[in-house]
Amino acid sequence: MIPNWMPAIEGFAIGLSMIIPIGAQNAFVLSNGIRRRHRLPIALSCAVSDMLLIGLGVAGAGALISSHPLLVDIARWGGVAFLLWYGLATLKRAWQGESMQLEGDDGRTLGMVLLTTLAVTWLNPHVYLDTVVLLGGLAAQQPDHSRYLFGAGAISASFVWFFSLAYGARLLAPLFTRPAAWRVLDLAVATIMFALAARLVLG
């Protein structure tokens, strides 16, 4: 039987839309990518962290939610509320036209850079909402084993994004220091968030 790859494609699209918006983690990856400093370990640390968190959400939280109808409803409407809030926050960023602020070179060692990478990833409360709760809940909405394809798609998005950001930073930096570029990107992300919220409302 030919597998249906749509859950993986959907997971990739949703995962990408959630990690692209400007934040501390992306700013850190981009700033080091521009200087071509420790790009591989930084990108790998971010992507593997997402892989572990998404895997936890899909295999743990997702399975728990799917086995309890009440939890499914709670996850559904909680997801709707979160997606609406996320979309509105993104629209606010688009309206304000925030730009990327890059730090100066502080000469930190690889160990210090890795510790900072892990800190901006694991100490961010939103990463748990995005990966374990939201992506795990969305994966639980998938039928049969499609949830694992959904999770694999979301994990692939993390690897593609962080490695593209780290190694493509030299080309992207001149564009994404301009508020207009982030405004267009944030508008696209907000549209995806609102569309996903509407899909959850419609069941």
C-alpha positions as CSV (number, residue, x, y, z in Angstrom):
1,M,0.0,0.0,0.0
2,I,1.3,3.4,-0.9
3,P,1.5,5.6,2.2
4,N,-0.4,8.8,2.5
5,W,2.2,11.5,3.0
6,M,-0.3,14.3,3.6
7,P,0.1,14.1,7.5
8,A,3.9,14.5,7.1
9,I,3.4,17.4,4.7
10,E,0.9,19.0,7.1
11,G,3.2,18.4,10.1
12,F,6.1,20.0,8.1
13,A,4.1,23.1,7.2
14,I,2.7,23.6,10.7
15,G,6.0,22.9,12.4
16,L,7.8,25.3,10.1
17,S,5.2,28.0,10.6
18,M,5.7,27.8,14.4
19,I,9.5,28.0,14.5
20,I,10.0,30.7,11.8
21,P,8.7,33.8,13.7
22,I,11.4,35.9,15.2
23,G,12.5,35.0,18.7
24,A,15.5,34.6,21.0
25,Q,16.4,31.2,19.6
26,N,16.3,32.3,15.9
27,A,18.1,35.5,16.7
28,F,20.9,33.5,18.4
29,V,21.2,31.0,15.5
30,L,21.2,33.8,13.0
31,S,23.7,36.0,14.8
32,N,26.2,33.1,15.0
33,G,25.4,32.0,11.5
34,I,26.3,35.5,10.1
35,R,29.7,35.2,11.8
36,R,30.1,31.5,10.7
37,R,30.8,30.5,14.3
38,H,29.8,27.0,15.5
39,R,27.0,26.7,12.9
40,L,26.9,22.9,12.9
41,P,26.7,22.3,16.7
42,I,24.2,25.1,17.2
43,A,21.9,24.0,14.4
44,L,22.1,20.4,15.5
45,S,21.4,21.2,19.1
46,C,18.3,23.2,18.2
47,A,17.0,20.5,15.8
48,V,17.7,17.6,18.1
49,S,16.0,19.4,21.0
50,D,12.9,19.9,18.9
51,M,13.0,16.3,17.9
52,L,13.0,15.1,21.5
53,L,10.2,17.5,22.5
54,I,8.0,16.7,19.4
55,G,8.6,13.0,19.9
56,L,7.5,13.4,23.5
57,G,4.4,15.2,22.5
58,V,3.5,12.7,19.7
59,A,4.2,9.5,21.6
60,G,3.3,10.6,25.1
61,A,0.9,13.6,25.3
62,G,-0.6,12.8,22.0
63,A,-1.4,9.2,23.0
64,L,-2.8,10.3,26.4
65,I,-5.1,12.9,24.8
66,S,-6.4,10.6,22.1
67,S,-7.4,7.9,24.6
68,H,-9.6,10.3,26.6
69,P,-12.5,12.0,24.8
70,L,-12.7,14.8,27.4
71,L,-9.0,15.5,27.0
72,V,-9.5,15.6,23.2
73,D,-12.1,18.4,23.7
74,I,-9.8,20.2,26.1
75,A,-6.9,20.0,23.7
76,R,-9.1,21.1,20.8
77,W,-10.4,24.2,22.4
78,G,-7.2,24.9,24.2
79,G,-5.5,24.6,20.8
80,V,-8.0,27.0,19.3
81,A,-7.4,29.6,22.0
82,F,-3.6,29.2,21.7
83,L,-3.6,29.5,17.9
84,L,-5.8,32.6,18.0
85,W,-3.5,34.2,20.6
86,Y,-0.5,33.2,18.6
87,G,-1.9,34.6,15.4
88,L,-2.9,37.9,17.1
89,A,0.6,38.2,18.6
90,T,2.1,37.6,15.2
91,L,-0.2,40.2,13.7
92,K,0.9,42.6,16.4
93,R,4.6,42.0,15.4
94,A,3.7,42.5,11.8
95,W,2.0,45.8,12.6
96,Q,4.9,47.1,14.7
97,G,7.4,45.9,12.1
98,E,10.0,44.5,14.6
99,S,13.4,43.7,13.2
100,M,16.2,41.4,14.0
101,Q,18.7,42.7,16.5
102,L,22.2,41.1,16.3
103,E,24.6,41.0,19.2
104,G,28.3,41.8,18.9
105,D,31.0,39.1,18.8
106,D,31.8,38.2,22.4
107,G,34.4,35.5,21.7
108,R,32.7,32.7,23.6
109,T,34.0,29.2,23.4
110,L,32.1,26.3,21.9
111,G,31.0,25.0,25.3
112,M,29.6,28.4,26.3
113,V,27.8,28.7,23.0
114,L,26.2,25.3,23.3
115,L,25.1,26.1,26.9
116,T,23.5,29.3,25.6
117,T,21.9,27.4,22.7
118,L,20.3,24.9,25.2
119,A,19.2,27.7,27.5
120,V,17.4,29.7,24.8
121,T,15.7,26.4,23.7
122,W,14.8,24.6,27.0
123,L,14.2,27.6,29.2
124,N,11.7,29.1,26.8
125,P,8.2,28.1,28.1
126,H,6.7,28.5,24.7
127,V,8.7,25.7,23.3
128,Y,6.8,23.2,25.5
129,L,3.4,24.7,24.4
130,D,4.5,24.6,20.7
131,T,6.0,21.1,20.7
132,V,4.7,18.9,23.5
133,V,1.2,20.4,23.9
134,L,0.1,21.9,20.6
135,L,1.9,19.6,18.1
136,G,1.3,16.6,20.3
137,G,-2.4,17.5,20.5
138,L,-2.6,18.1,16.7
139,A,-0.9,14.7,16.1
140,A,-3.5,13.0,18.3
141,Q,-6.1,14.3,15.9
142,Q,-4.6,12.2,13.1
143,P,-6.0,8.8,12.4
144,D,-4.2,5.5,13.1
145,H,-0.4,5.8,12.6
146,S,-0.6,9.1,10.7
147,R,0.3,10.9,13.9
148,Y,3.9,9.6,13.6
149,L,4.1,10.8,10.0
150,F,2.8,14.2,11.3
151,G,5.5,14.2,14.0
152,A,8.2,13.2,11.5
153,G,7.1,16.1,9.2
154,A,7.3,18.6,12.1
155,I,10.7,17.2,13.1
156,S,12.0,17.5,9.5
157,A,10.8,21.2,9.5
158,S,13.0,21.9,12.5
159,F,16.1,20.3,10.9
160,V,15.5,22.1,7.6
161,W,14.9,25.5,9.2
162,F,17.7,25.6,11.7
163,F,20.3,24.3,9.2
164,S,19.0,26.7,6.6
165,L,19.1,29.6,9.0
166,A,22.6,28.8,10.3
167,Y,24.2,28.3,6.9
168,G,22.1,30.8,4.9
169,A,22.4,33.6,7.4
170,R,25.0,35.4,5.4
171,L,22.5,35.7,2.5
172,L,19.4,36.3,4.7
173,A,20.8,38.8,7.2
174,P,20.7,41.9,5.0
175,L,17.0,41.2,4.2
176,F,15.8,40.2,7.6
177,T,17.3,43.1,9.4
178,R,14.6,45.1,7.6
179,P,11.2,45.3,9.4
180,A,9.3,44.9,6.1
181,A,10.7,41.4,5.5
182,W,9.6,40.2,8.9
183,R,6.2,41.9,8.5
184,V,5.5,39.9,5.3
185,L,6.7,36.7,7.0
186,D,4.6,37.3,10.2
187,L,1.5,38.0,8.1
188,A,1.9,34.6,6.4
189,V,2.4,32.8,9.7
190,A,-0.6,34.5,11.2
191,T,-2.8,33.4,8.3
192,I,-1.7,29.8,8.9
193,M,-2.4,30.0,12.6
194,F,-5.9,31.4,12.0
195,A,-6.6,28.8,9.3
196,L,-5.6,26.0,11.6
197,A,-7.7,27.4,14.4
198,A,-10.7,27.5,12.1
199,R,-10.1,23.9,11.2
200,L,-10.1,22.8,14.8
201,V,-13.3,24.7,15.4
202,L,-15.0,22.9,12.5
203,G,-13.8,19.6,14.0
